[in-house]
């Protein structure tokens, strides 16, 4: 298994103009804090790279449930939450099939009484 040091990651990131941010992928609070920090500093998240992952070995019946749950948090739920947290309103608009962001924003406001940005700001 190849593991890159923090220094190596920083050098690679600097060479392409990226700014890596460490977070705990299984923690929604850590993800939200990191994304908020990025948006405050740079305006938005331009690229996401998930470099987290873990695996368990052995027969399924021998794997402790707690360890299996952690694996799902790291490999599935955490990256999913990171992706949802980073999506722009425009990206979200295309998911249900809207051709343009403005139509989605108007419909969202009609359904909820809030703009998408207001809804995000109210989110815990």
SERO-4910 file (N, C-alpha, C, O; in steps of 0.05 Angstrom, whole numbers):
BEGIN
 pado doro    nc1    nc2    nc3   cac1   cac2   cac3    cc1    cc2    cc3    oc1    oc2    oc3
  Unk    A     17    -23      0      0      0      0     18     25      0     37     26     15
  Unk    A     11     44    -17     26     69    -18     12     90     -1    -12     94     -3
  Unk    A     28    102     17     17    123     34     35    147     30     59    146     33
  Unk    A     22    169     22     37    194     17     38    210     43     19    213     57
  Unk    A     62    222     48     65    239     71     50    265     66     44    273     44
  Unk    A     45    280     88     32    306     86     50    325     69     39    341     54
  Unk    A     76    323     72     94    340     56     92    334     27     92    352     10
  Unk    A     91    308     19     88    301     -9     62    311    -21     62    321    -43
  Unk    A     41    307     -5     15    317    -14     15    347    -18      5    357    -38
  Unk    A     28    362      0     30    391     -2     46    399    -27     38    418    -41
  Unk    A     67    385    -33     83    391    -57     67    386    -83     68    402   -101
  Unk    A     53    364    -84     37    357   -107     15    378   -110     11    388   -132
  Unk    A      2    385    -89    -20    405    -90     -9    432    -99    -22    445   -116
  Unk    A     13    440    -88     25    466    -96     32    467   -125     29    488   -138
  Unk    A     41    444   -136     49    444   -164     25    447   -183     29    455   -207
  Unk    A      0    442   -174    -23    446   -191    -41    468   -181    -63    472   -191
  Unk    A    -32    483   -161    -48    505   -150    -71    497   -132    -90    512   -129
  Unk    A    -69    473   -121    -91    463   -103    -84    469    -74    -60    474    -67
  Unk    A   -104    468    -57   -100    473    -29   -113    451    -13   -138    451     -9
  Unk    A    -98    431     -5   -110    408      9   -120    415     37   -108    432     50
  Unk    A   -141    403     45   -153    407     71   -158    380     83   -172    363     72
  Unk    A   -146    375    107   -150    350    121   -177    351    135   -184    371    147
  Unk    A   -190    328    135   -215    326    151   -220    297    157   -207    279    146
  Unk    A   -238    292    176   -246    265    183   -270    258    166   -292    268    171
  Unk    A   -266    241    146   -287    235    126   -312    223    139   -333    225    127
  Unk    A   -310    210    162   -333    198    175   -348    217    193   -367    210    206
  Unk    A   -338    242    195   -351    262    212   -364    284    196   -351    300    183
  Unk    A   -391    286    197   -405    307    183   -397    334    192   -395    353    176
  Unk    A   -391    337    218   -382    363    228   -355    371    217   -351    394    210
  Unk    A   -337    352    215   -311    357    203   -313    365    174   -299    383    165
  Unk    A   -330    352    159   -335    358    131   -346    386    128   -337    402    112
  Unk    A   -367    392    144   -379    418    142   -360    441    150   -359    461    137
  Unk    A   -344    436    170   -323    456    178   -303    460    156   -296    483    150
  Unk    A   -294    439    144   -274    441    122   -285    455     98   -272    473     86
  Unk    A   -310    448     90   -322    461     66   -328    491     72   -324    507     55
  Unk    A   -337    497     96   -341    525    104   -316    541    103   -315    563     93
  Unk    A   -294    529    113   -268    542    113   -259    547     84   -249    569     78
  Unk    A   -263    528     66   -255    532     38   -272    553     25   -261    571     12
  Unk    A   -298    553     30   -315    573     17   -309    601     28   -309    620     13
  Unk    A   -303    603     54   -296    629     65   -270    640     53   -267    664     49
  Unk    A   -251    622     48   -225    630     39   -223    633      9   -211    652     -1
  Unk    A   -237    616     -7   -234    615    -36   -260    620    -51   -259    624    -75
  Unk    A   -283    621    -38   -308    626    -52   -324    601    -57   -348    601    -54
  Unk    A   -311    579    -65   -325    554    -70   -305    531    -72   -280    536    -73
  Unk    A   -315    507    -73   -298    483    -76   -298    477   -106   -318    471   -118
  Unk    A   -274    478   -118   -272    473   -147   -267    444   -153   -273    435   -175
  Unk    A   -255    429   -135   -248    402   -140   -249    386   -114   -240    396    -93
  Unk    A   -259    361   -115   -259    344    -92   -242    319    -99   -246    307   -120
  Unk    A   -225    312    -81   -209    287    -84   -213    272    -57   -204    281    -36
  Unk    A   -225    249    -59   -228    232    -36   -205    212    -36   -204    194    -53
  Unk    A   -188    215    -17   -165    197    -15   -168    179      9   -148    167     19
  Unk    A   -192    176     19   -197    159     43   -207    132     35   -219    129     14
  Unk    A   -201    113     51   -212     86     46   -200     66     66   -178     70     76
  Unk    A   -215     46     71   -206     25     88   -219     -2     80   -239     -2     67
  Unk    A   -207    -23     88   -217    -49     82   -215    -68    105   -197    -65    122
  Unk    A   -232    -88    106   -231   -108    126   -227   -135    112   -237   -140     91
  Unk    A   -213   -153    125   -207   -179    114   -218   -201    131   -218   -198    156
  Unk    A   -227   -221    119   -238   -244    133   -266   -250    125   -278   -235    109
  Unk    A   -277   -271    136   -304   -279    130   -323   -259    142   -318   -248    164
  Unk    A   -345   -253    128   -364   -233    137   -374   -238    166   -376   -220    182
  Unk    A   -378   -263    173   -388   -270    200   -367   -265    221   -374   -265    245
  Unk    A   -342   -262    213   -320   -257    233   -314   -228    236   -298   -221    254
  Unk    A   -325   -211    220   -320   -182    222   -338   -169    242   -362   -171    240
  Unk    A   -327   -156    263   -343   -143    283   -361   -122    270   -352   -107    253
  Unk    A   -386   -120    278   -405   -102    267   -395    -73    269   -399    -57    250
  Unk    A   -383    -66    291   -373    -39    295   -352    -32    273   -352    -10    262
  Unk    A   -334    -51    268   -313    -46    247   -326    -44    219   -317    -28    203
  Unk    A   -346    -60    214   -360    -59    188   -374    -33    185   -374    -21    163
  Unk    A   -386    -23    207   -399      3    206   -380     26    200   -386     44    185
  Unk    A   -356     24    213   -335     44    208   -327     44    178   -323     65    166
  Unk    A   -324     20    167   -317     18    139   -338     31    121   -331     45    102
  Unk    A   -363     27    127   -384     40    111   -383     70    114   -386     85     94
  Unk    A   -378     80    138   -375    109    142   -352    120    126   -356    141    113
  Unk    A   -329    107    126   -306    117    112   -309    115     82   -303    133     67
  Unk    A   -318     92     72   -318     86     43   -344     95     29   -343     98      4
  Unk    A   -366     98     43   -391    103     29   -405    129     39   -408    148     24
  Unk    A   -412    129     64   -428    152     74   -412    178     75   -422    199     68
  Unk    A   -387    177     84   -370    201     86   -366    214     59   -371    238     56
  Unk    A   -357    199     39   -354    211     12   -380    221      1   -380    242    -13
  Unk    A   -402    208      7   -428    217     -3   -435    243     10   -445    262     -3
  Unk    A   -431    246     36   -437    271     50   -419    293     40   -428    316     37
  Unk    A   -393    287     35   -375    307     25   -384    317     -2   -384    341     -8
  Unk    A   -393    299    -20   -402    307    -46   -427    324    -44   -428    345    -57
  Unk    A   -446    316    -28   -471    332    -25   -465    360    -13   -477    380    -22
  Unk    A   -446    361      5   -439    387     18   -426    405     -2   -429    430      0
  Unk    A   -411    394    -21   -395    411    -40   -411    418    -65   -403    437    -79
  Unk    A   -433    405    -71   -447    410    -96   -457    439    -97   -468    450    -77
  Unk    A   -453    452   -120   -464    478   -123   -494    476   -130   -504    455   -136
  Unk    A   -508    499   -128   -536    499   -134   -541    491   -163   -560    477   -169
  Unk    A   -523    499   -181   -526    491   -209   -523    461   -213   -539    449   -228
  Unk    A   -505    449   -199   -502    420   -200   -526    405   -189   -535    385   -201
  Unk    A   -537    416   -168   -561    404   -156   -585    407   -175   -601    388   -177
  Unk    A   -587    430   -188   -609    435   -207   -610    414   -229   -632    406   -238
  Unk    A   -587    405   -238   -587    385   -260   -594    357   -251   -603    341   -268
  Unk    A   -592    351   -226   -598    324   -216   -627    316   -221   -632    294   -231
  Unk    A   -647    333   -215   -675    325   -221   -683    332   -249   -706    327   -257
  Unk    A   -665    343   -266   -671    346   -294   -676    375   -303   -684    380   -325
  Unk    A   -671    395   -285   -675    423   -294   -653    430   -313   -629    424   -309
  Unk    A   -660    444   -335   -641    452   -355   -626    477   -347   -604    482   -357
  Unk    A   -637    492   -328   -623    516   -320   -628    521   -290   -649    513   -279
  Unk    A   -608    533   -277   -609    537   -249   -632    556   -240   -644    551   -219
  Unk    A   -638    576   -255   -659    595   -248   -686    581   -244   -701    587   -226
  Unk    A   -693    563   -263   -718    549   -261   -719    532   -235   -740    531   -221
  Unk    A   -697    519   -229   -696    503   -204   -699    521   -180   -714    514   -162
  Unk    A   -686    544   -179   -687    562   -156   -716    572   -152   -725    574   -129
  Unk    A   -729    579   -174   -757    588   -171   -775    565   -161   -791    570   -143
  Unk    A   -772    542   -172   -788    519   -162   -782    512   -133   -800    507   -118
  Unk    A   -757    513   -126   -749    507    -98   -762    527    -79   -771    519    -58
  Unk    A   -761    552    -87   -774    573    -70   -804    569    -67   -815    573    -46
  Unk    A   -817    561    -89   -846    555    -88   -852    532    -70   -871    532    -55
  Unk    A   -835    511    -70   -840    487    -54   -834    491    -25   -849    482     -8
  Unk    A   -813    506    -19   -803    508      9   -807    535     22   -806    537     46
  Unk    A   -811    556      6   -812    583     17   -785    596     21   -783    618     32
  Unk    A   -764    582     13   -736    591     16   -721    587    -10   -728    570    -27
  Unk    A   -700    603    -14   -682    598    -37   -664    575    -29   -661    569     -5
  Unk    A   -651    562    -48   -632    541    -41   -610    551    -22   -602    536     -4
  Unk    A   -600    575    -27   -579    586     -9   -589    590     19   -574    585     38
  Unk    A   -614    600     22   -625    603     49   -628    576     63   -623    574     87
  Unk    A   -637    556     48   -640    530     59   -613    518     69   -611    506     90
  Unk    A   -592    523     53   -566    513     61   -556    527     86   -544    515    103
  Unk    A   -561    553     88   -553    569    111   -567    560    136   -555    561    158
  Unk    A   -591    550    134   -607    541    157   -599    513    165   -606    504    187
  Unk    A   -586    498    148   -579    470    153   -560    469    177   -541    485    179
  Unk    A   -564    449    195   -546    447    218   -518    439    211   -500    436    228
***
